[in-house]
Amino acid sequence: MEDTDGIYGGRFSGAGFNGCAMAIIDPSKKETIKKKVTEEYLALYPGLKDKFAVYFCKTANGIEN
């Protein structure tokens, strides 16, 4: 979704349709991003409607002492 406002970068992980895509986003735009990604993905792959999901999580600062 390189043309989606609020997505700064992303990558695919896993293999085939059992994988996932992860992206760093602007949290203030997450609902707009979710709507656009869902609509565009399901337009391409309507058969995956019952398996497709969008999840948001917060990143951690990594290892700290």
N, CA and C of each residue as an Amber inpcrd file, in Angstrom:
protein
   195
   0.8260000  -1.1840000   0.0000000   0.0000000   0.0000000   0.0000000
   0.8760000   1.2560000   0.0000000   1.7850000   1.3060000  -0.9000000
   2.7190000   2.4310000  -0.9420000   2.0500000   3.7700000  -1.2190000
   0.8290000   3.7580000  -1.6990000   0.1250000   5.0200000  -1.9500000
  -0.8980000   5.3470000  -0.8610000  -0.7870000   4.6850000   0.2900000
  -1.7350000   4.9090000   1.3820000  -1.1700000   5.9420000   2.3510000
  -1.8940000   7.0370000   2.5160000  -1.4730000   8.0890000   3.4330000
  -1.3880000   7.5370000   4.8550000  -0.2590000   7.7420000   5.4990000
  -0.0890000   7.3070000   6.8770000   0.7130000   6.0300000   7.0310000
   0.9870000   5.3210000   5.9360000   1.8610000   4.1480000   6.0030000
   3.2580000   4.5930000   5.5910000   4.2110000   4.4190000   6.5100000
   5.5810000   4.8820000   6.2660000   6.4780000   3.8120000   5.6600000
   6.1580000   2.5700000   5.8830000   6.9630000   1.4820000   5.3390000
   6.3880000   0.1630000   5.8080000   6.7240000  -0.9040000   5.1180000
   6.2050000  -2.1950000   5.5020000   6.9600000  -3.3180000   4.8360000
   6.5960000  -4.5350000   5.2310000   7.2060000  -5.7150000   4.6280000
   6.2850000  -6.8990000   4.8060000   6.4870000  -7.8980000   3.9680000
   5.7410000  -9.1440000   4.0770000   6.5620000 -10.1260000   4.8920000
   5.8830000 -10.9830000   5.6130000   6.5370000 -11.9920000   6.4290000
   5.7820000 -13.3020000   6.2480000   6.4890000 -14.3940000   6.2390000
   5.8370000 -15.6880000   6.0630000   5.7850000 -16.0640000   4.6000000
   5.1200000 -17.1650000   4.3220000   5.0880000 -17.6750000   2.9560000
   3.6570000 -17.7650000   2.4420000   3.4790000 -17.4220000   1.1990000
   2.1770000 -17.5730000   0.5680000   1.0670000 -16.8510000   1.3040000
  -0.1040000 -17.4390000   1.3080000  -1.2490000 -16.8290000   1.9670000
  -1.3110000 -17.1440000   3.4550000  -0.3060000 -17.7880000   3.9850000
  -0.2490000 -18.0410000   5.4300000   0.6390000 -17.0230000   6.1250000
   1.0780000 -16.0310000   5.4190000   1.9510000 -15.0140000   5.9780000
   1.1780000 -13.7780000   6.3920000   1.9260000 -12.6950000   6.5410000
   1.2830000 -11.4380000   6.9250000   2.1020000 -10.2730000   6.3750000
   1.5180000  -9.1030000   6.4490000   2.2220000  -7.8730000   6.1060000
   2.2580000  -7.0200000   7.3550000   3.3910000  -6.3940000   7.6030000
   3.5520000  -5.5100000   8.7570000   3.9430000  -4.1390000   8.2460000
   3.4780000  -3.0950000   8.9260000   3.7920000  -1.7460000   8.4810000
   3.9420000  -0.8190000   9.6760000   4.7690000   0.1890000   9.5040000
   4.8690000   1.2750000  10.4770000   3.9490000   2.3770000   9.9700000
   3.0330000   2.8080000  10.8440000   2.0020000   3.7540000  10.4150000
   1.8970000   4.9520000  11.3490000   1.1740000   5.9550000  10.8940000
   0.7890000   7.0880000  11.7360000  -0.4540000   6.6470000  12.5030000
  -0.3640000   6.4900000  13.8290000  -1.5080000   5.9950000  14.5980000
  -2.7760000   6.8320000  14.4620000  -2.6300000   8.1020000  14.1780000
  -3.8160000   8.9500000  14.0410000  -4.6110000   8.6330000  12.7710000
  -4.0270000   7.8450000  11.8650000  -4.6860000   7.5130000  10.5990000
  -5.0540000   6.0330000  10.5110000  -5.0290000   5.3250000  11.6460000
  -5.1980000   3.8740000  11.5900000  -6.5610000   3.4320000  11.0640000
  -7.6350000   4.1310000  11.3660000  -8.9430000   3.7110000  10.8700000
  -9.0540000   3.8990000   9.3540000  -8.4900000   4.9860000   8.8440000
  -8.4810000   5.2190000   7.3970000  -7.6320000   4.1600000   6.7000000
  -6.4860000   3.8410000   7.2940000  -5.6000000   2.8180000   6.7340000
  -6.3070000   1.4630000   6.7300000  -6.9270000   1.1120000   7.8440000
  -7.6310000  -0.1750000   7.9400000  -8.7080000  -0.2900000   6.8650000
  -9.4710000   0.7630000   6.6700000 -10.5450000   0.7560000   5.6710000
  -9.9850000   0.5650000   4.2680000  -8.9630000   1.3230000   3.9250000
  -8.4030000   1.2510000   2.5710000  -7.7390000  -0.0970000   2.3040000
  -6.9260000  -0.5620000   3.2410000  -6.2360000  -1.8380000   3.0540000
  -7.2490000  -2.9770000   2.9410000  -8.2570000  -2.9730000   3.7850000
  -9.2810000  -4.0180000   3.7440000 -10.0160000  -4.0130000   2.4090000
 -10.4730000  -2.8500000   1.9760000 -11.2080000  -2.7630000   0.7130000
 -10.3590000  -3.2160000  -0.4740000  -9.1170000  -2.7520000  -0.5410000
  -8.2730000  -3.0850000  -1.6870000  -7.8400000  -4.5530000  -1.6760000
  -7.5280000  -5.0740000  -0.5030000  -7.0990000  -6.4740000  -0.4150000
  -8.2460000  -7.4080000  -0.7920000  -9.4230000  -7.1540000  -0.2190000
 -10.5470000  -8.0400000  -0.4960000 -11.0820000  -7.8830000  -1.9160000
 -10.8340000  -6.7520000  -2.5540000 -11.1890000  -6.6110000  -3.9690000
 -10.3330000  -7.5550000  -4.8200000  -9.0790000  -7.7480000  -4.4140000
  -8.1750000  -8.6540000  -5.1310000  -8.3830000 -10.1120000  -4.7420000
  -8.7020000 -10.3610000  -3.4700000  -8.8040000 -11.7220000  -2.9460000
 -10.1140000 -11.9130000  -2.1690000 -11.2560000 -11.8440000  -2.8350000
 -12.5380000 -11.9450000  -2.1220000 -12.7400000 -13.2820000  -1.4120000
 -12.0950000 -14.3140000  -1.8790000 -12.2250000 -15.6280000  -1.2630000
 -11.6010000 -15.7160000   0.1190000 -10.8080000 -14.7220000   0.4860000
 -10.1390000 -14.7300000   1.7960000 -10.8530000 -13.8560000   2.8200000
 -12.0740000 -13.4570000   2.5210000 -12.8150000 -12.5490000   3.4100000
 -12.8950000 -13.0710000   4.8420000 -13.1200000 -14.3590000   5.0140000
 -13.2630000 -14.9180000   6.3570000 -11.9320000 -15.1750000   7.0520000
 -10.8250000 -15.0430000   6.3280000  -9.5000000 -15.2890000   6.9120000
  -8.6950000 -14.0050000   7.0900000  -9.1070000 -12.9330000   6.4550000
  -8.3690000 -11.6680000   6.4690000  -8.6890000 -10.8850000   7.7390000
  -7.6660000 -10.2470000   8.3120000  -7.8780000  -9.4020000   9.4980000
  -6.8010000  -8.3340000   9.5420000  -7.1290000  -7.2210000  10.1770000
  -6.1670000  -6.1370000  10.4080000  -6.0290000  -5.9840000  11.9100000
  -4.7800000  -5.9940000  12.3930000  -4.4910000  -5.8240000  13.8160000
  -3.5260000  -4.6650000  13.9900000  -3.6780000  -3.9280000  15.0640000
  -2.7530000  -2.8460000  15.3940000  -2.0740000  -3.1850000  16.7140000
  -0.7950000  -2.9030000  16.7980000  -0.0690000  -3.1120000  18.0500000
   0.9410000  -1.9750000  18.2080000   1.4060000  -1.8020000  19.4130000
   2.4100000  -0.7770000  19.6820000   3.7900000  -1.4100000  19.7030000
   4.7670000  -0.6750000  19.2340000   6.1370000  -1.1730000  19.2540000
   6.7390000  -0.9600000  20.6380000   7.7600000  -1.7350000  20.9220000
   8.4880000  -1.6000000  22.1830000   9.8070000  -0.8850000  21.9050000
  10.4510000  -0.4360000  22.9410000  11.7350000   0.2430000  22.8160000
  12.9040000  -0.7200000  22.7010000  12.6220000  -2.0000000  22.6660000
  13.6860000  -2.9770000  22.5770000  14.1940000  -3.3650000  23.9540000
  15.3830000  -3.9230000  24.0010000  15.9670000  -4.3870000  25.2520000
  16.4920000  -3.2070000  26.0500000  16.1270000  -3.1950000  27.3030000
  16.6190000  -2.1390000  28.2020000  17.2930000  -2.7760000  29.4150000
  18.2800000  -2.1140000  29.9650000  18.9460000  -2.6080000  31.1840000
  18.2510000  -2.0920000  32.4030000
